[in-house]
C-alpha cells in the first residue's frame, strides 16, 4: 500500500508513510516524521499502517490532532482526508502498490538503537538479603497463620 501526506499549505514535499508504526512529533531523536514547529508536541501522534488502512492516535498532544477539522484522539484515515497536527495540515493519499524505495537505508533505521545487556550474577546481587524477609521485618504488621 502506498500512503502519503501531502502538505496543504506551504508547498512542502510529500511525506511517505513507509513504516507500520510511524511516530510524528517535534523531537528529531525520537520521531520518524519530525515537524519542527513549536505548536507540534515532542511526541504528537502515531500513524499505524495495517491491512491497507491508516489509523491515527493522538498521544496527548497540547494542540491536538484533527481529521477533517474534527479533533480526534484516535480514528481511521481515508483517502482525501485532511489531517492536521496542530496547525500543520496535510491531505491523505493512499492507494495500491508498493511504497517508493527509500533513498537511503540508513535513514529508515536512523532511530533504531542497539541495546547491549551485560549478564548479571543474580546470586551475587541478592546474597545480602536474609533467607526469609518476613523474619527480618521490623514492621508491626503480623500475618495470621491459616
Backbone as a printed PyTorch tensor [residue, N CA C, xyz], in Angstrom:
tensor([[[  0.8380,  -1.1810,   0.0000],
         [  0.0000,   0.0000,   0.0000],
         [  0.8880,   1.2510,   0.0000]],

        [[  0.5380,   2.1950,  -0.8250],
         [  1.2310,   3.4800,  -0.8600],
         [  0.4330,   4.4550,  -0.0020]],

        [[  1.1210,   5.2140,   0.8180],
         [  0.4550,   6.2230,   1.6510],
         [  1.3550,   7.4460,   1.7430]],

        [[  0.7580,   8.6260,   1.4980],
         [  1.4910,   9.8850,   1.5390],
         [  0.6760,  10.9290,   2.2890]],

        [[  1.3820,  11.8530,   2.9260],
         [  0.7750,  13.0530,   3.4900],
         [  1.2560,  14.2040,   2.6130]],

        [[  0.3100,  14.8850,   1.9540],
         [  0.6400,  15.9730,   1.0460],
         [  0.3760,  17.2910,   1.7790]],

        [[  1.4010,  18.1260,   1.9670],
         [  1.1870,  19.4100,   2.6510],
         [  0.1630,  20.2610,   1.8960]],

        [[ -0.8030,  20.8300,   2.6390],
         [ -1.8340,  21.6530,   2.0160],
         [ -1.3370,  23.0800,   1.8170]],

        [[ -0.6560,  23.6190,   2.8190],
         [ -0.1440,  24.9860,   2.6610],
         [  1.3790,  24.9620,   2.7000]],

        [[  1.9820,  25.8940,   2.0570],
         [  3.4300,  25.9980,   2.0830],
         [  4.1280,  25.2280,   0.9850]],

        [[  3.4300,  24.3120,   0.3200],
         [  4.0020,  23.6140,  -0.8180],
         [  5.2090,  22.7430,  -0.5170]],

        [[  5.3170,  22.2050,   0.6870],
         [  6.4210,  21.3030,   1.0040],
         [  6.3210,  20.0070,   0.2320]],

        [[  7.3150,  19.1570,   0.3900],
         [  7.3050,  17.8900,  -0.3360],
         [  6.4310,  16.8620,   0.4020]],

        [[  5.8420,  15.9200,  -0.3270],
         [  5.0070,  14.8830,   0.2910],
         [  5.8150,  14.0240,   1.2610]],

        [[  5.1460,  13.5570,   2.2930],
         [  5.7690,  12.6770,   3.2880],
         [  5.2070,  11.2870,   3.0690]],

        [[  6.0880,  10.3410,   2.7750],
         [  5.6650,   8.9660,   2.5450],
         [  5.6100,   8.2130,   3.8760]],

        [[  4.5340,   7.4670,   4.0860],
         [  4.3930,   6.6150,   5.2670],
         [  4.8460,   5.2200,   4.8570]],

        [[  6.0430,   4.8220,   5.3000],
         [  6.6020,   3.5320,   4.8830],
         [  6.5920,   2.5040,   6.0080]],

        [[  6.5270,   2.9450,   7.2360],
         [  6.5840,   2.0270,   8.3800],
         [  5.1810,   1.6160,   8.8110]],

        [[  5.0870,   0.4770,   9.4850],
         [  3.7980,   0.0480,  10.0180],
         [  3.3590,   0.9470,  11.1680]],

        [[  4.3040,   1.4380,  11.9650],
         [  4.0130,   2.3800,  13.0420],
         [  4.9550,   3.5670,  12.8680]],

        [[  4.3830,   4.7510,  12.7170],
         [  5.1520,   5.9700,  12.4770],
         [  4.8600,   6.9780,  13.5780]],

        [[  5.8980,   7.4330,  14.2510],
         [  5.7580,   8.4380,  15.3020],
         [  5.9680,   9.8180,  14.6910]],

        [[  4.9780,  10.7040,  14.9130],
         [  5.0350,  12.0710,  14.4030],
         [  5.2300,  13.0080,  15.5830]],

        [[  6.1490,  13.9540,  15.4550],
         [  6.3630,  14.9210,  16.5200],
         [  7.4690,  15.8950,  16.1790]],

        [[  7.8910,  16.6350,  17.1960],
         [  8.9000,  17.6750,  17.0210],
         [ 10.3070,  17.1930,  17.3680]],

        [[ 10.4140,  16.1350,  18.1740],
         [ 11.7250,  15.6900,  18.6580],
         [ 12.3870,  14.7640,  17.6490]],

        [[ 13.4330,  15.2870,  17.0120],
         [ 14.1050,  14.5910,  15.9250],
         [ 14.6840,  13.2390,  16.3530]],

        [[ 15.1980,  13.1480,  17.5710],
         [ 15.8540,  11.9180,  18.0070],
         [ 14.8620,  10.7750,  18.2490]],

        [[ 13.5740,  11.0740,  18.3860],
         [ 12.5810,  10.0350,  18.6600],
         [ 11.6240,   9.7740,  17.5000]],

        [[ 11.3230,  10.7980,  16.7260],
         [ 10.2210,  10.7160,  15.7700],
         [ 10.6710,  10.2700,  14.3820]],

        [[  9.7780,   9.5360,  13.7260],
         [ 10.0110,   9.1100,  12.3510],
         [  9.7150,  10.2590,  11.3900]],

        [[  8.6690,  11.0300,  11.7000],
         [  8.3530,  12.2440,  10.9480],
         [  8.5170,  13.4040,  11.9150]],

        [[  9.5010,  14.2510,  11.6470],
         [  9.8030,  15.3680,  12.5390],
         [  9.3160,  16.6710,  11.9070]],

        [[  8.3950,  17.3530,  12.5920],
         [  7.8760,  18.6400,  12.1520],
         [  8.3940,  19.6910,  13.1240]],

        [[  9.3060,  20.5150,  12.6730],
         [  9.9790,  21.4740,  13.5500],
         [  9.1660,  22.7540,  13.6990]],

        [[  8.0350,  22.6480,  14.3600],
         [  7.1670,  23.7890,  14.6640],
         [  6.8740,  23.7530,  16.1520]],

        [[  6.8810,  24.9030,  16.7980],
         [  6.6620,  24.9430,  18.2490],
         [  5.2600,  24.4820,  18.6380]],

        [[  4.3090,  24.5240,  17.7140],
         [  2.9400,  24.0910,  18.0230],
         [  2.7960,  22.5670,  18.0260]],

        [[  3.7880,  21.8600,  17.5030],
         [  3.7750,  20.3950,  17.4680],
         [  4.4010,  19.8790,  18.7560]],

        [[  3.7640,  18.9140,  19.4030],
         [  4.3200,  18.3210,  20.6180],
         [  5.5400,  17.4660,  20.2760]],

        [[  6.3860,  17.2260,  21.2780],
         [  7.5940,  16.4160,  21.0590],
         [  7.2360,  15.0570,  20.4910]],

        [[  6.2370,  14.4060,  21.0640],
         [  5.6780,  13.1620,  20.5330],
         [  4.1920,  13.4270,  20.3500]],

        [[  3.8030,  13.7820,  19.1520],
         [  2.4610,  14.2970,  18.8840],
         [  1.4260,  13.1850,  18.6640]],

        [[  1.7250,  12.2750,  17.7220],
         [  0.7560,  11.2140,  17.4300],
         [  1.4420,  10.0380,  16.7360]],

        [[  0.6910,   8.9620,  16.6290],
         [  1.1300,   7.7710,  15.9010],
         [  0.2600,   7.5940,  14.6670]],

        [[  0.8770,   7.1610,  13.5820],
         [  0.1350,   6.7240,  12.3990],
         [  0.4570,   5.2450,  12.2270]],

        [[ -0.5910,   4.4200,  12.1980],
         [ -0.4220,   2.9680,  12.0810],
         [ -0.9570,   2.5330,  10.7270]],

        [[ -0.1460,   1.7740,  10.0170],
         [ -0.4920,   1.2790,   8.6840],
         [ -0.7030,  -0.2170,   8.7770]],

        [[ -1.9300,  -0.6750,   8.4690],
         [ -2.2160,  -2.1000,   8.5470],
         [ -3.3450,  -2.4800,   7.5950]],

        [[ -3.1990,  -3.5950,   6.9290],
         [ -4.2380,  -4.1400,   6.0420],
         [ -4.8070,  -3.1120,   5.0710]],

        [[ -3.9630,  -2.2640,   4.5120],
         [ -4.4240,  -1.2940,   3.5340],
         [ -5.1260,  -0.0870,   4.1290]],

        [[ -5.0370,   0.0800,   5.4470],
         [ -5.6810,   1.2060,   6.1220],
         [ -4.6610,   1.9960,   6.9230]],

        [[ -4.9920,   3.2500,   7.1980],
         [ -4.1950,   4.0800,   8.0950],
         [ -5.0540,   4.4490,   9.2980]],

        [[ -4.4590,   4.3460,  10.4710],
         [ -5.1230,   4.7540,  11.7070],
         [ -4.2610,   5.8040,  12.3780]],

        [[ -4.9060,   6.7010,  13.0980],
         [ -4.2060,   7.7800,  13.7990],
         [ -4.5180,   7.6770,  15.2880]],

        [[ -3.5230,   7.9960,  16.1200],
         [ -3.7090,   8.0010,  17.5810],
         [ -2.9570,   9.1990,  18.1390]],

        [[ -3.6880,  10.1680,  18.6980],
         [ -3.0600,  11.3150,  19.3340],
         [ -2.4170,  10.8520,  20.6340]],

        [[ -1.2460,  11.3830,  20.9500],
         [ -0.5070,  10.9780,  22.1510],
         [ -0.6120,  12.0240,  23.2610]],

        [[ -1.7900,  12.6430,  23.3880],
         [ -1.9860,  13.6560,  24.4180],
         [ -1.3240,  14.9710,  24.0610]],

        [[ -1.2450,  15.2710,  22.7750],
         [ -0.5860,  16.4970,  22.3260],
         [ -1.3170,  17.7320,  22.8380]],

        [[ -0.5720,  18.8000,  23.0410],
         [ -1.1420,  20.0400,  23.5600],
         [ -2.1370,  20.6580,  22.5890]],

        [[ -1.7680,  20.7520,  21.3190],
         [ -2.6110,  21.4340,  20.3360],
         [ -3.4640,  20.5030,  19.4940]],

        [[ -3.4000,  19.2180,  19.7460],
         [ -4.3160,  18.2620,  19.1520],
         [ -3.9980,  17.8030,  17.7400]],

        [[ -4.7230,  16.7590,  17.3650],
         [ -4.6840,  16.1770,  16.0310],
         [ -6.1040,  16.2250,  15.4960]],

        [[ -6.2650,  16.7000,  14.2680],
         [ -7.6020,  16.8240,  13.6860],
         [ -7.6910,  16.0530,  12.3800]],

        [[ -8.8540,  15.4420,  12.1640],
         [ -9.1710,  14.7970,  10.8990],
         [-10.3950,  15.5090,  10.3500]],

        [[-10.2470,  16.1080,   9.1770],
         [-11.3210,  16.8840,   8.5380],
         [-11.8960,  17.9470,   9.4810]],

        [[-11.0130,  18.6140,  10.2230],
         [-11.4160,  19.7080,  11.1030],
         [-11.9270,  19.2900,  12.4630]],

        [[-12.0680,  17.9970,  12.7100],
         [-12.5930,  17.4770,  13.9740],
         [-11.4400,  16.9340,  14.8220]],

        [[-11.2880,  17.4730,  16.0460],
         [-10.2160,  16.9840,  16.9140],
         [-10.5080,  15.5430,  17.3000]],

        [[ -9.4780,  14.7000,  17.1950],
         [ -9.6520,  13.2740,  17.4700],
         [ -8.5840,  12.7830,  18.4370]],

        [[ -8.9310,  11.7210,  19.1430],
         [ -7.9580,  11.0060,  19.9670],
         [ -7.4230,   9.8350,  19.1550]],

        [[ -8.3270,   9.1880,  18.4270],
         [ -7.9390,   8.0950,  17.5370],
         [ -8.9950,   7.9690,  16.4440]],

        [[ -8.6000,   7.3680,  15.3300],
         [ -9.5550,   7.1890,  14.2450],
         [ -8.8820,   6.6280,  13.0150]],

        [[ -9.7030,   6.3240,  12.0190],
         [ -9.2230,   5.7990,  10.7440],
         [ -9.0940,   6.9490,   9.7570]],

        [[ -8.1390,   6.8300,   8.8410],
         [ -7.9360,   7.8270,   7.7980],
         [ -8.3470,   7.2420,   6.4590]],

        [[ -9.0200,   8.0410,   5.6580],
         [ -9.4440,   7.6380,   4.3250],
         [ -8.7430,   8.5130,   3.2910]],

        [[ -8.6190,   8.0220,   2.0580],
         [ -8.0100,   8.8590,   1.0180],
         [ -8.7690,  10.1790,   0.8790]],

        [[ -8.0210,  11.2720,   0.7990],
         [ -8.6300,  12.5880,   0.6610],
         [ -8.9040,  13.2990,   1.9770]],

        [[ -8.7740,  12.5950,   3.1070],
         [ -8.9740,  13.2320,   4.4120],
         [ -7.9420,  14.3240,   4.6300]],

        [[ -8.3320,  15.3470,   5.3830],
         [ -7.3910,  16.3790,   5.8060],
         [ -6.9280,  16.0360,   7.2120]],

        [[ -5.6340,  15.8850,   7.3850],
         [ -5.0370,  15.5410,   8.6740],
         [ -4.2200,  16.7370,   9.1450]],

        [[ -4.4980,  17.2020,  10.3700],
         [ -3.7920,  18.3710,  10.8940],
         [ -3.1470,  18.0350,  12.2290]],

        [[ -1.8510,  18.3300,  12.3250],
         [ -1.1060,  18.2450,  13.5840],
         [ -0.9630,  19.6830,  14.0410]],

        [[ -1.6950,  20.0690,  15.0900],
         [ -1.7660,  21.4730,  15.4970],
         [ -2.2170,  22.2630,  14.2660]],

        [[ -1.4300,  23.2050,  13.7490],
         [ -1.8380,  23.9890,  12.5820],
         [ -1.2820,  23.4900,  11.2680]],

        [[ -0.5050,  22.4170,  11.2900],
         [  0.1190,  21.8900,  10.0720],
         [ -0.8360,  20.9060,   9.3970]],

        [[ -1.3200,  21.2760,   8.1990],
         [ -2.3570,  20.4820,   7.5280],
         [ -1.8020,  19.7020,   6.3500]],

        [[ -2.3100,  18.4630,   6.2170],
         [ -1.9010,  17.5580,   5.1470],
         [ -3.1390,  16.8830,   4.5630]],

        [[ -3.0510,  16.5100,   3.2810],
         [ -4.0870,  15.7010,   2.6470],
         [ -3.5690,  14.2700,   2.5870]],

        [[ -4.3950,  13.3180,   2.9520],
         [ -4.0130,  11.9060,   2.9700],
         [ -4.2320,  11.3180,   1.5790]],

        [[ -3.1920,  10.6830,   1.0400],
         [ -3.3040,   9.9550,  -0.2220],
         [ -2.8870,   8.5130,   0.0250]],

        [[ -3.7440,   7.5920,  -0.4020],
         [ -3.4520,   6.1590,  -0.2520],
         [ -3.8630,   5.4590,  -1.5250]],

        [[ -3.2140,   4.3340,  -1.7830],
         [ -3.5810,   3.5660,  -2.9530],
         [ -2.8160,   2.2690,  -3.0200]],

        [[ -3.1520,   1.4500,  -4.0010],
         [ -2.4540,   0.1730,  -4.1460],
         [ -1.0380,   0.4010,  -4.6410]],

        [[ -0.2260,  -0.6100,  -4.4620],
         [  1.1560,  -0.5450,  -4.9260],
         [  2.1120,  -0.5160,  -3.7630]],

        [[  3.3640,  -0.6690,  -4.1010],
         [  4.4250,  -0.6760,  -3.0960],
         [  4.8930,   0.7470,  -2.8370]],

        [[  5.3400,   1.0340,  -1.5970],
         [  5.9030,   2.3580,  -1.3230],
         [  7.1210,   2.6110,  -2.2090]],

        [[  7.3900,   3.8870,  -2.4800],
         [  8.5870,   4.2510,  -3.2360],
         [  9.8060,   3.7590,  -2.4780]],

        [[ 10.8480,   3.3400,  -3.1890],
         [ 12.0550,   2.8910,  -2.4780],
         [ 12.6680,   4.0420,  -1.6940]],

        [[ 13.1480,   3.7080,  -0.5180],
         [ 13.8140,   4.7120,   0.3120],
         [ 15.1430,   5.0690,  -0.3280]],

        [[ 15.4890,   6.3550,  -0.3590],
         [ 16.7630,   6.7240,  -0.9630],
         [ 17.9620,   6.2260,  -0.1740]],

        [[ 17.7960,   6.0440,   1.1290],
         [ 18.9250,   5.6560,   1.9690],
         [ 18.4310,   4.7180,   3.0660]],

        [[ 18.9250,   3.4810,   3.0730],
         [ 18.5070,   2.5050,   4.0770],
         [ 18.8530,   2.9660,   5.4890]],

        [[ 19.9680,   3.6750,   5.6440],
         [ 20.3750,   4.1870,   6.9620],
         [ 19.3330,   5.1480,   7.5130]],

        [[ 18.7520,   5.9680,   6.6540],
         [ 17.7590,   6.9430,   7.1050],
         [ 16.5180,   6.2500,   7.6460]],

        [[ 16.1260,   5.1330,   7.0540],
         [ 14.9390,   4.4260,   7.5120],
         [ 15.1470,   3.8560,   8.9080]],

        [[ 16.3560,   3.4480,   9.2240],
         [ 16.6440,   2.8510,  10.5200],
         [ 17.3820,   3.8110,  11.4450]],

        [[ 17.2660,   5.0970,  11.1970],
         [ 18.0280,   6.0850,  11.9600],
         [ 17.6660,   6.0860,  13.4350]],

        [[ 16.4670,   5.6820,  13.7750],
         [ 16.0300,   5.7330,  15.1640],
         [ 16.0810,   4.3670,  15.8420]],

        [[ 16.7690,   3.4250,  15.2230],
         [ 16.9210,   2.1050,  15.8150],
         [ 18.1920,   2.1040,  16.6560]],

        [[ 18.0470,   1.6570,  17.8830],
         [ 19.1810,   1.6590,  18.8010],
         [ 19.4370,   0.2430,  19.2760]],

        [[ 20.6810,  -0.1700,  19.2520],
         [ 21.0580,  -1.4830,  19.7460],
         [ 21.3710,  -1.3500,  21.2270]],

        [[ 20.7170,  -2.1630,  22.0350],
         [ 20.9400,  -2.1370,  23.4780],
         [ 21.6510,  -3.4230,  23.8640]],

        [[ 22.7910,  -3.2920,  24.5080],
         [ 23.5730,  -4.4420,  24.9420],
         [ 23.3320,  -4.6270,  26.4330]],

        [[ 22.8860,  -5.8040,  26.8110],
         [ 22.6280,  -6.1040,  28.2110],
         [ 23.7460,  -7.0140,  28.7140]],

        [[ 24.4280,  -6.5450,  29.7330],
         [ 25.5160,  -7.3170,  30.3170],
         [ 24.9300,  -8.4010,  31.2290]],

        [[ 25.4730,  -9.6190,  31.1930],
         [ 24.9780, -10.6650,  32.0870],
         [ 25.2810, -10.3160,  33.5440]],

        [[ 24.3560, -10.6570,  34.4130],
         [ 24.4920, -10.3410,  35.8360],
         [ 24.3230, -11.6290,  36.6330]],

        [[ 25.1710, -11.8080,  37.6380],
         [ 25.0460, -12.9520,  38.5270],
         [ 24.0270, -12.5890,  39.6080]],

        [[ 22.8240, -13.1410,  39.5100],
         [ 21.7530, -12.7990,  40.4510],
         [ 22.0610, -13.2730,  41.8690]],

        [[ 22.7940, -14.3800,  42.0090],
         [ 23.1260, -14.8550,  43.3510],
         [ 23.9860, -13.8300,  44.0870]],

        [[ 24.8840, -13.1920,  43.3530],
         [ 25.7570, -12.1890,  43.9530],
         [ 24.9560, -10.9490,  44.3600]],

        [[ 23.9810, -10.5450,  43.5170],
         [ 23.1980,  -9.3380,  43.7890],
         [ 22.3010,  -9.4980,  45.0160]],

        [[ 21.7290, -10.6630,  45.2120],
         [ 20.7400, -10.8430,  46.2650],
         [ 21.2810, -11.5850,  47.4810]],

        [[ 22.5660, -11.7930,  47.5540],
         [ 23.1330, -12.5500,  48.6610],
         [ 23.0460, -11.8000,  49.9870]],

        [[ 22.8910, -10.4770,  49.9820],
         [ 22.8470,  -9.7130,  51.2330],
         [ 21.4680,  -9.7440,  51.8920]],

        [[ 20.4740, -10.2740,  51.2190],
         [ 19.1390, -10.3360,  51.8060],
         [ 19.0150, -11.5520,  52.7170]],

        [[ 18.2430, -11.4280,  53.8170],
         [ 18.0420, -12.5890,  54.6890],
         [ 17.2580, -13.6760,  53.9530]],

        [[ 17.4500, -14.9240,  54.3640],
         [ 16.7770, -16.0240,  53.6720],
         [ 15.2540, -15.8820,  53.7060]],

        [[ 14.6890, -15.4130,  54.8130],
         [ 13.2450, -15.2100,  54.9010],
         [ 13.0040, -13.7600,  55.3090]],

        [[ 12.6550, -12.8960,  54.3700],
         [ 12.4940, -11.4810,  54.6770],
         [ 11.4220, -11.2160,  55.7320]],

        [[ 10.4590, -12.1140,  55.8750],
         [  9.3870, -11.8830,  56.8480],
         [  9.9230, -11.9760,  58.2880]],

        [[ 10.9410, -12.7890,  58.5170],
         [ 11.5190, -12.9050,  59.8520],
         [ 12.3450, -11.6720,  60.2070]],

        [[ 12.8780, -10.9870,  59.2300],
         [ 13.7710,  -9.8600,  59.4720],
         [ 13.0300,  -8.5210,  59.4680]],

        [[ 11.7280,  -8.5230,  59.2940],
         [ 10.9760,  -7.2740,  59.1830],
         [ 10.7800,  -6.6160,  60.5390]],

        [[ 10.8850,  -5.2900,  60.5650],
         [ 10.6150,  -4.5120,  61.7650],
         [  9.1880,  -3.9810,  61.7680]],

        [[  8.3790,  -4.4340,  60.8530],
         [  7.0150,  -3.9510,  60.7140],
         [  6.1540,  -4.4540,  61.8520]],

        [[  5.1310,  -3.6610,  62.2180],
         [  4.1920,  -4.0840,  63.2490],
         [  3.0170,  -4.8610,  62.6500]],

        [[  3.0680,  -5.1030,  61.3430],
         [  2.0410,  -5.8950,  60.6770],
         [  2.3460,  -7.3600,  60.9320]],

        [[  1.3640,  -8.1000,  61.4250],
         [  1.5290,  -9.5350,  61.6960],
         [  0.6140, -10.3230,  60.7720]],

        [[  1.1360, -11.4210,  60.2550],
         [  0.3520, -12.2860,  59.3860],
         [ -0.3580, -13.3350,  60.2120]],

        [[ -1.5760, -13.6370,  59.8330],
         [ -2.3540, -14.6700,  60.5250],
         [ -2.0950, -15.9950,  59.8400]],

        [[ -1.6350, -16.9810,  60.6260],
         [ -1.3950, -18.3020,  60.0570],
         [ -2.7380, -18.9880,  59.8800]],

        [[ -2.8860, -19.6270,  58.7350],
         [ -4.1540, -20.3020,  58.4500],
         [ -4.1350, -21.7060,  58.9490]]])
